[in-house]
Amino acid sequence: MGIGGLRAQRSLRIGTRKAADYIIMARLRDQALGELISHFPALTGMSSGEARELHVTLFGPFRSRINGGTLLTRVEEGAGDLNQLTFRIGDLIRLIGLRGGAIAMSLVPDQEFSAFYQRLVSALSPLTEWCTWIDTPPGHRIFHVSLRFNIPFRDFDLFWERTLGITPSPEYEPGEGRSPIPAVRTYLKACDSPVSIFRIAIMRRGSLWREYDLPQKTWLSRRESADTGEWERTYQTFRQNEGLELPESKHSTPSRQFLISDLHLGHGNIIHYCRRPFFSPDEMDDVLIQNWNHRVGISDEVFYLGDLCHGRDALPAAAYLARLNGTIHFIAGNHDEVIPGSVTSMIIHSGATQFCLIHDPAQAPLNFPGWVIHGHHHNNDLETYPFINTCSRTVNISAELLDFIPISIDELCTILQQVKPGEKVGTLKEARDRIQPGHLPDDQL
């Protein structure tokens, strides 16, 4: 052990260890929020205040003489079996600090995120010499992402007024049935899809000290936290833990029919636009094709509802189709090239249930007597276009809502029989959680 380590041990033993300042945060890898922060001065016409690396503060700042190993243990115990923390982006808010004001997007944490915060408060508060009042038990933190902070008080009201006066993004399409949202949120292309936190960082004396990888259940050094290979392992472990990456074939006999839409193979930007858990476009393509072939057998049928590939780096559609199992009935999407045999819509039946298959639900026949199965909206408007909306009788089978794996028509019919009028079901995972395992097809157990 070096001299520094011996001194630290002696200081701890005789009670003279110097207190350190800490902050526990999550550094976010979210392109939509990052771009909004970088463009915010131009959108408002004001440059007052500061902006820092995209992050969410989870606890602190606080000061403690706690042994470093004990702090790591407390955070790790608080994380428990969590594979991720998730939140949705909420309303525009203004906050007042000691050195100025802040303009931020509030965050709406999911239940597990909120419970994790309470565990942090309980575990760490007794160990602090000083802690911000926000995190004193029972905890009063308003989770947020700052667009600008330390705005001088003399500029704050004008800055807020300019923020409220931002004009909507020219790329934003309100869409029928959507509720009005603050104009600043129209610059967040994926504003309605959940944001995932995969790592929890501990800042000590202003610098990154350690980062806890939730999927891998391990602490990373500062160097390891920046390693791209380590990030690839983080994403892969997360997908495997969540069942988003099928490790082996799950074919069944007799042959069956499947549904899925909007793979967007070759489309790197879709990873950011829909917050897909992939590190690179190549990794995404390999996993999506593997998932398809592990679920769909050669003798199966797939009704594919459009947008197979997109972007300047994508291969021709035929190159992807040649790698996919099954007989594919192709319903064209707005990004598809001309594909021989494709159609714009199709009507099919399963027993007494009638389905209209179409890419964009806005183009479905009015007052269709059955269910409209569609894609197009991905996971970006879950209020209007969740996985199942019994009010509009629509089923959104965009890949993000199906865990990136084709769903069998048998399973879909089972789910539709059990949802109640007026219900909305956000994702296939949510639907499966509501149904007793014995009611699902064998390959979904």
SVG drawing of the C-alpha trace seen along z (x, -y; Angstrom):
<svg xmlns="http://www.w3.org/2000/svg" viewBox="-68 -43 72 72">
<polyline fill="none" stroke="black" stroke-width="0.4" points="0.0,0.0 1.3,-3.5 2.0,-6.3 -1.3,-8.0 -3.3,-4.9 -1.6,-4.5 -2.3,-8.1 -5.9,-7.7 -6.3,-4.6 -4.7,-6.4 -6.9,-9.4 -10.0,-7.2 -8.8,-5.3 -8.2,-8.5 -11.1,-10.4 -9.2,-13.1 -10.2,-12.0 -11.0,-15.2 -14.6,-15.3 -15.2,-15.1 -18.0,-16.6 -20.0,-14.2 -22.9,-14.2 -24.7,-11.1 -26.0,-11.5 -26.8,-9.8 -25.0,-11.0 -27.4,-10.6 -26.7,-9.4 -29.8,-11.0 -29.3,-12.9 -32.7,-14.7 -32.1,-16.3 -28.5,-17.0 -29.4,-18.8 -32.1,-20.8 -29.5,-22.0 -27.0,-23.0 -29.6,-24.8 -31.3,-26.5 -29.4,-29.8 -30.2,-30.1 -33.9,-29.3 -34.3,-31.9 -31.9,-34.5 -30.2,-34.6 -26.9,-33.2 -27.0,-34.0 -26.2,-31.2 -24.4,-28.0 -24.9,-24.5 -23.0,-21.3 -22.8,-17.7 -26.3,-16.2 -27.1,-14.6 -29.8,-14.1 -28.8,-14.7 -30.0,-11.8 -28.7,-12.8 -26.6,-15.6 -24.4,-17.6 -23.4,-16.2 -20.3,-16.2 -19.1,-13.1 -16.1,-11.4 -17.5,-8.1 -15.1,-5.4 -15.3,-5.1 -16.0,-1.4 -18.9,-1.9 -20.4,-4.6 -20.1,-2.2 -21.8,0.6 -24.7,-1.6 -25.4,-2.8 -25.0,0.8 -27.4,2.1 -29.9,-0.6 -29.8,0.4 -30.5,4.0 -31.7,6.0 -32.5,2.9 -31.6,3.3 -32.3,-0.4 -34.1,-3.5 -36.6,-5.1 -38.4,-8.4 -40.5,-10.4 -39.9,-14.0 -42.5,-16.3 -43.2,-20.0 -41.0,-23.0 -40.2,-24.4 -38.3,-27.3 -36.2,-26.8 -34.5,-29.3 -31.0,-28.6 -28.5,-30.5 -26.5,-31.8 -29.4,-32.4 -32.3,-30.8 -32.6,-27.6 -34.9,-26.6 -35.4,-22.9 -37.5,-20.0 -39.1,-18.2 -38.8,-14.4 -41.5,-11.9 -39.7,-8.9 -41.2,-5.5 -42.1,-3.6 -38.8,-1.8 -36.9,-5.1 -38.8,-6.7 -38.3,-3.8 -34.5,-3.8 -34.4,-7.5 -36.1,-6.8 -33.6,-4.0 -30.7,-6.4 -32.2,-9.0 -32.5,-6.4 -29.1,-4.9 -27.0,-8.0 -28.5,-10.8 -27.3,-9.3 -23.7,-9.3 -23.5,-12.9 -22.0,-15.8 -23.9,-18.2 -26.5,-17.6 -28.7,-19.8 -32.1,-20.2 -33.7,-18.7 -32.5,-15.2 -33.1,-15.4 -35.6,-12.7 -38.1,-12.0 -36.6,-13.6 -38.1,-16.5 -36.2,-16.3 -37.8,-17.5 -36.0,-15.5 -35.1,-17.6 -32.7,-18.2 -31.4,-21.8 -31.5,-23.5 -29.7,-26.5 -28.8,-27.2 -27.1,-30.0 -29.0,-32.5 -28.4,-35.9 -31.5,-37.0 -31.6,-40.2 -32.1,-38.2 -34.2,-35.4 -37.7,-36.7 -36.8,-37.7 -35.1,-34.4 -38.3,-32.6 -40.5,-34.8 -38.3,-34.1 -38.5,-30.3 -42.3,-30.4 -42.3,-32.3 -40.2,-29.8 -42.0,-28.9 -42.7,-25.1 -40.2,-23.1 -41.0,-23.1 -40.5,-19.3 -43.2,-18.8 -46.5,-17.3 -49.2,-17.7 -51.3,-14.8 -55.0,-14.4 -55.9,-13.6 -52.7,-14.9 -52.8,-17.3 -51.1,-20.7 -47.5,-20.7 -45.1,-23.5 -43.3,-24.6 -39.9,-23.9 -40.9,-20.2 -41.5,-20.0 -37.7,-20.1 -37.5,-16.8 -38.2,-14.3 -38.7,-11.4 -40.3,-13.4 -42.9,-10.7 -40.7,-7.6 -39.2,-6.6 -35.6,-7.6 -33.4,-4.9 -30.6,-5.3 -28.1,-2.4 -25.4,-3.8 -25.1,-5.8 -22.1,-8.0 -20.5,-9.3 -18.8,-12.6 -16.1,-13.3 -14.6,-16.8 -16.0,-17.8 -14.7,-14.8 -16.1,-11.5 -14.9,-8.9 -16.8,-5.7 -19.8,-4.7 -22.1,-1.8 -23.3,0.3 -26.9,1.4 -27.2,4.2 -23.7,5.6 -23.9,5.1 -20.3,3.8 -18.4,0.6 -16.4,-1.1 -13.4,-3.3 -13.3,-6.7 -11.4,-5.1 -13.7,-2.1 -16.8,-4.4 -15.6,-6.1 -14.7,-2.9 -16.9,-2.2 -16.4,1.6 -17.7,1.3 -20.8,-0.6 -21.5,2.2 -21.4,4.7 -23.8,2.5 -26.3,2.5 -26.0,6.1 -26.4,7.2 -29.4,5.0 -31.1,6.5 -30.3,10.0 -31.7,9.2 -34.9,7.7 -35.5,10.4 -34.9,8.1 -32.3,10.4 -33.4,14.0 -30.4,16.3 -31.9,19.3 -34.7,20.3 -38.2,20.6 -40.0,22.1 -43.2,24.1 -45.3,26.4 -47.6,26.1 -46.6,23.0 -47.9,19.7 -48.5,16.1 -46.7,13.1 -46.8,9.3 -44.2,6.5 -43.5,3.1 -40.8,0.4 -37.5,2.3 -35.7,-0.7 -32.7,1.5 -29.6,-0.5 -31.1,-3.6 -28.6,-4.9 -30.7,-7.9 -33.7,-5.7 -31.5,-4.6 -31.7,-8.2 -35.1,-9.1 -36.8,-6.2 -34.3,-5.6 -33.5,-2.0 -31.0,-0.2 -28.3,0.4 -24.8,-1.1 -24.5,-1.1 -26.6,-0.6 -24.7,2.6 -25.4,4.1 -29.1,3.1 -29.4,4.8 -27.8,8.0 -30.0,8.3 -33.2,7.4 -32.6,9.9 -31.5,12.6 -34.7,12.0 -36.8,12.3 -35.2,15.6 -35.2,17.0 -38.9,16.4 -40.1,17.0 -39.5,20.3 -39.0,20.9 -42.6,22.1 -44.2,19.3 -45.9,16.2 -45.1,12.6 -47.3,9.6 -44.8,6.8 -46.3,3.3 -43.7,1.1 -40.5,-0.8 -38.1,2.1 -35.0,0.0 -34.1,-3.7 -31.2,-6.1 -28.2,-6.7 -26.2,-3.8 -29.0,-1.3 -28.7,1.6 -31.4,2.2 -34.5,3.8 -33.9,7.0 -30.6,7.6 -32.4,7.5 -35.4,9.5 -33.1,12.3 -31.9,12.7 -35.3,13.0 -37.2,16.2 -40.7,16.9 -43.1,15.8 -43.4,12.1 -46.6,10.2 -45.3,6.6 -47.5,3.6 -45.6,0.6 -44.6,-2.2 -43.7,-5.8 -40.0,-5.2 -40.0,-2.0 -38.7,-1.7 -40.9,0.0 -41.0,3.7 -42.5,6.2 -45.7,7.6 -46.2,5.0 -49.6,3.4 -50.8,0.4 -53.2,2.2 -54.7,5.6 -57.7,7.1 -57.3,10.4 -59.4,12.5 -58.6,14.6 -61.8,16.4 -64.5,13.8 -62.0,11.0 -61.3,8.7 -58.0,6.8 -57.1,3.9 -53.3,4.0 -51.9,0.6 -48.7,-1.3 -50.2,-4.7 -53.4,-4.5 -54.5,-7.9 -55.0,-6.2 -57.3,-3.4 -60.9,-3.2 -63.3,-5.3 -65.5,-3.3 -63.6,0.0 -65.6,2.7 -62.6,4.6 -59.1,3.6 -56.7,1.4 -53.2,2.8 -50.5,0.3 -46.9,-1.0 -45.5,-4.4 -45.8,-6.0 -43.1,-3.9 -43.0,-4.7 -43.3,-8.5 -47.0,-9.1 -48.0,-6.4 -51.0,-8.3 -52.7,-8.2 -50.9,-5.2 -50.0,-2.7 -49.7,1.0 -53.4,1.3 -56.0,-1.5 -59.4,0.0 -61.0,-3.5 -59.8,-3.8 -59.5,-0.1 -55.9,-0.4 -52.9,1.9 -49.5,0.4 -47.0,3.1 -44.0,0.8 -40.9,2.8 -40.1,0.8 -43.5,1.8 -42.9,5.5 -39.5,5.8 -38.1,5.9 -39.5,9.5 -42.4,10.4 -45.7,11.2 -47.9,14.1 -51.4,13.4 -52.5,16.1 -50.9,14.2 -52.4,10.9 -55.9,12.3 -55.4,13.8 -54.5,10.3 -57.3,8.6 -59.8,10.9 -58.6,9.9 -58.3,6.2 -61.3,4.2 -63.2,1.5 -61.7,-1.9 -58.3,-0.4 -54.9,-1.4 -51.9,0.9 -48.6,-0.8 -46.4,2.1 -46.5,5.8 -44.5,6.3 -47.2,4.5 -49.9,6.7 -48.0,9.9 -47.6,8.8 -51.4,8.5 -52.1,12.0 -51.6,15.2 -48.9,17.3 -51.2,20.2 -53.2,18.0 -50.2,17.3 -48.9,19.4 -46.2,21.8 -43.3,19.9 -44.1,16.8 -43.8,18.4"/>
</svg>
